[in-house]
Amino acid sequence: MVNSAEILDAFVAWMELRGYRPGTIRQYFYDVKRFLNWLKKDPTKVTEQEISA
């Protein structure tokens, strides 16, 4: 099971490697963190149908 912190760390690293600006990284980090908290389940188990519902 992957936890939310690992997902967020990997996402930030991915954005940094691609040259995203610090403000963009902060905002996307905040948005993804809120989404992961809203899910209240293992993010690796979420389906596309659950997200678009």
DSSP file (Angstrom, degrees, kcal/mol; ACC not computed):
  #  RESIDUE AA STRUCTURE BP1 BP2  ACC     N-H-->O    O-->H-N    N-H-->O    O-->H-N    TCO  KAPPA ALPHA  PHI   PSI    X-CA   Y-CA   Z-CA
    1    1 A M              0   0    0      0, 0.0     2,-0.4     0, 0.0    41,-0.0   0.000 360.0 360.0 360.0 132.0    0.0    0.0    0.0
    2    2 A V        -     0   0    0      3,-0.0    42,-0.3     4,-0.0     2,-0.2  -0.821 360.0-140.2 -96.0 133.0    1.3    3.4   -1.0
    3    3 A N     >  -     0   0    0     -2,-0.4     4,-1.7    39,-0.1     3,-0.3  -0.494  23.1-107.7 -93.0 168.4    0.5    6.2    1.4
    4    4 A S  H  > S+     0   0    0      1,-0.2     4,-2.7     2,-0.2     5,-0.2   0.850 116.1  57.9 -61.7 -37.5   -0.5    9.8    0.5
    5    5 A A  H  > S+     0   0    0      1,-0.2     4,-2.6     2,-0.2    -1,-0.2   0.898 106.2  49.6 -62.3 -40.3    2.8   11.3    1.6
    6    6 A E  H  > S+     0   0    0     -3,-0.3     4,-2.3     2,-0.2    -1,-0.2   0.897 111.4  49.0 -65.2 -40.1    4.7    9.0   -0.8
    7    7 A I  H  X S+     0   0    0     -4,-1.7     4,-2.3     2,-0.2    -2,-0.2   0.931 112.6  47.4 -64.3 -45.6    2.3   10.0   -3.6
    8    8 A L  H  X S+     0   0    0     -4,-2.7     4,-2.5     2,-0.2    -2,-0.2   0.910 111.7  50.3 -63.8 -42.7    2.7   13.7   -2.9
    9    9 A D  H  X S+     0   0    0     -4,-2.6     4,-2.4     1,-0.2    -1,-0.2   0.920 112.5  46.9 -61.0 -44.3    6.5   13.4   -2.6
   10   10 A A  H  X S+     0   0    0     -4,-2.3     4,-2.3     2,-0.2    -1,-0.2   0.884 111.7  51.3 -65.6 -38.5    6.7   11.6   -6.0
   11   11 A F  H  X S+     0   0    0     -4,-2.3     4,-2.3     2,-0.2    -2,-0.2   0.916 110.6  47.8 -65.5 -43.6    4.4   14.2   -7.6
   12   12 A V  H  X S+     0   0    0     -4,-2.5     4,-2.6     2,-0.2    -2,-0.2   0.926 112.0  49.9 -62.9 -44.8    6.5   17.1   -6.4
   13   13 A A  H  X S+     0   0    0     -4,-2.4     4,-2.4     1,-0.2    -2,-0.2   0.906 110.0  51.5 -60.4 -41.6    9.7   15.4   -7.6
   14   14 A W  H  X S+     0   0    0     -4,-2.3     4,-1.2     1,-0.2    -1,-0.2   0.917 111.6  46.6 -61.0 -44.7    8.0   14.8  -11.0
   15   15 A M  H  <>S+     0   0    0     -4,-2.3     5,-2.4     1,-0.2     4,-0.2   0.895 111.1  51.7 -66.7 -39.5    7.0   18.5  -11.3
   16   16 A E  H ><5S+     0   0    0     -4,-2.6     3,-1.5     1,-0.2    -2,-0.2   0.914 107.2  52.9 -62.8 -42.6   10.5   19.7  -10.2
   17   17 A L  H 3<5S+     0   0    0     -4,-2.4    -1,-0.2     1,-0.3    -2,-0.2   0.811 109.4  50.0 -62.2 -29.5   12.1   17.5  -12.9
   18   18 A R  T 3<5S-     0   0    0     -4,-1.2    -1,-0.3    -5,-0.2    -2,-0.2   0.368 119.1-109.8 -93.8   4.5    9.9   19.0  -15.5
   19   19 A G  T < 5 +     0   0    0     -3,-1.5    -3,-0.2    -4,-0.2    -2,-0.1   0.725  52.3 170.0  80.4  22.6   10.6   22.6  -14.5
   20   20 A Y      < -     0   0    0     -5,-2.4    -1,-0.2     1,-0.1    -2,-0.0  -0.378  40.7-105.6 -63.4 146.5    7.3   23.6  -12.9
   21   21 A R     >  -     0   0    0      1,-0.1     4,-2.4    -2,-0.0     3,-0.4  -0.417  26.8-113.1 -73.4 150.1    7.5   26.9  -11.1
   22   22 A P  H  > S+     0   0    0      0, 0.0     4,-2.5     0, 0.0     5,-0.2   0.860 116.5  51.9 -53.9 -40.5    7.5   26.9   -7.2
   23   23 A G  H  > S+     0   0    0      2,-0.2     4,-2.1     1,-0.2     5,-0.2   0.885 110.1  48.8 -65.0 -37.6    4.1   28.5   -7.0
   24   24 A T  H  > S+     0   0    0     -3,-0.4     4,-2.8     2,-0.2     5,-0.3   0.916 110.8  50.6 -66.1 -43.6    2.6   26.0   -9.4
   25   25 A I  H  X S+     0   0    0     -4,-2.4     4,-2.7     1,-0.2    -2,-0.2   0.929 110.5  49.7 -60.4 -46.0    4.1   23.1   -7.4
   26   26 A R  H  X S+     0   0    0     -4,-2.5     4,-2.4    -5,-0.2    -1,-0.2   0.925 113.6  45.4 -59.0 -45.7    2.7   24.5   -4.1
   27   27 A Q  H  X S+     0   0    0     -4,-2.1     4,-2.5     2,-0.2    -2,-0.2   0.926 114.8  45.9 -67.7 -44.7   -0.8   24.9   -5.6
   28   28 A Y  H  X S+     0   0    0     -4,-2.8     4,-2.9     2,-0.2     5,-0.3   0.900 111.7  53.5 -64.1 -39.6   -0.9   21.5   -7.2
   29   29 A F  H  X S+     0   0    0     -4,-2.7     4,-2.6    -5,-0.3    -2,-0.2   0.943 110.8  46.5 -57.7 -48.9    0.5   19.9   -4.0
   30   30 A Y  H  X S+     0   0    0     -4,-2.4     4,-2.4     1,-0.2    -2,-0.2   0.916 113.6  48.5 -60.6 -45.0   -2.3   21.6   -2.0
   31   31 A D  H  X S+     0   0    0     -4,-2.5     4,-2.1     2,-0.2    -2,-0.2   0.922 114.1  44.7 -63.8 -45.1   -4.9   20.5   -4.5
   32   32 A V  H  X S+     0   0    0     -4,-2.9     4,-2.8     2,-0.2    -1,-0.2   0.892 111.8  53.6 -67.7 -38.9   -3.8   16.9   -4.7
   33   33 A K  H  X S+     0   0    0     -4,-2.6     4,-2.3    -5,-0.3    -2,-0.2   0.927 109.6  47.9 -61.0 -44.9   -3.4   16.7   -0.9
   34   34 A R  H  X S+     0   0    0     -4,-2.4     4,-2.1     2,-0.2    -1,-0.2   0.905 112.2  50.0 -61.6 -41.3   -7.0   17.9   -0.5
   35   35 A F  H  X S+     0   0    0     -4,-2.1     4,-1.8     2,-0.2    -2,-0.2   0.928 110.3  49.1 -63.6 -45.2   -8.2   15.4   -3.0
   36   36 A L  H  X S+     0   0    0     -4,-2.8     4,-1.1     1,-0.2     5,-0.4   0.884 111.6  49.5 -63.8 -38.0   -6.3   12.5   -1.3
   37   37 A N  H  < S+     0   0    0     -4,-2.3    -1,-0.2     1,-0.2    -2,-0.2   0.870 109.1  53.1 -66.5 -36.0   -7.8   13.5    2.0
   38   38 A W  H  < S+     0   0    0     -4,-2.1    -2,-0.2     1,-0.2    -1,-0.2   0.848 100.9  61.7 -66.2 -34.7  -11.2   13.6    0.5
   39   39 A L  H  < S-     0   0    0     -4,-1.8    -1,-0.2    -5,-0.1    -2,-0.2   0.901  78.4-166.1 -60.1 -43.1  -10.9   10.1   -0.9
   40   40 A K     <  +     0   0    0     -4,-1.1     2,-0.3     1,-0.2    -3,-0.1   0.832  57.6  80.4  55.2  35.6  -10.5    8.5    2.6
   41   41 A K  S    S-     0   0    0     -5,-0.4    -1,-0.2     5,-0.0    -2,-0.1  -0.964  99.6 -63.7-155.7 170.2   -9.2    5.3    1.0
   42   42 A D    >   -     0   0    0     -2,-0.3     3,-2.1     1,-0.2     4,-0.3  -0.423  44.0-145.2 -59.4 117.6   -6.1    3.8   -0.5
   43   43 A P  G >  S+     0   0    0      0, 0.0     3,-0.9     0, 0.0    -1,-0.2   0.758  96.5  62.2 -61.8 -23.6   -5.4    6.0   -3.5
   44   44 A T  G 3  S+     0   0    0    -42,-0.3    -2,-0.1     1,-0.2   -41,-0.0   0.622 101.8  53.3 -75.8 -10.4   -4.0    3.0   -5.5
   45   45 A K  G <  S+     0   0    0     -3,-2.1     2,-0.2     2,-0.1    -1,-0.2   0.419  81.8 112.7-101.8  -0.6   -7.4    1.3   -5.2
   46   46 A V    <   -     0   0    0     -3,-0.9     2,-0.2    -4,-0.3    -7,-0.0  -0.532  54.7-148.8 -78.0 137.0   -9.4    4.2   -6.6
   47   47 A T     >  -     0   0    0     -2,-0.2     4,-1.4     1,-0.1     3,-0.3  -0.633  25.0-113.6-101.4 162.5  -11.1    3.7  -10.0
   48   48 A E  H  > S+     0   0    0      1,-0.2     4,-2.2    -2,-0.2     5,-0.2   0.863 116.9  58.5 -60.4 -36.4  -11.8    6.2  -12.7
   49   49 A Q  H  > S+     0   0    0      1,-0.2     4,-0.8     2,-0.2    -1,-0.2   0.874 103.4  51.7 -63.4 -37.6  -15.5    5.7  -12.1
   50   50 A E  H  4 S+     0   0    0     -3,-0.3    -1,-0.2     1,-0.2    -2,-0.2   0.860 111.2  47.7 -67.4 -34.7  -15.2    6.7   -8.5
   51   51 A I  H  < S+     0   0    0     -4,-1.4    -2,-0.2     1,-0.2    -1,-0.2   0.890 115.5  42.5 -73.9 -39.8  -13.4    9.9   -9.5
   52   52 A S  H  <        0   0    0     -4,-2.2    -1,-0.2     1,-0.2    -2,-0.2   0.522 360.0 360.0 -87.0  -4.3  -15.8   11.0  -12.2
   53   53 A A     <        0   0    0     -4,-0.8    -1,-0.2    -5,-0.2    -2,-0.1   0.478 360.0 360.0 -73.1 360.0  -18.9   10.1  -10.2
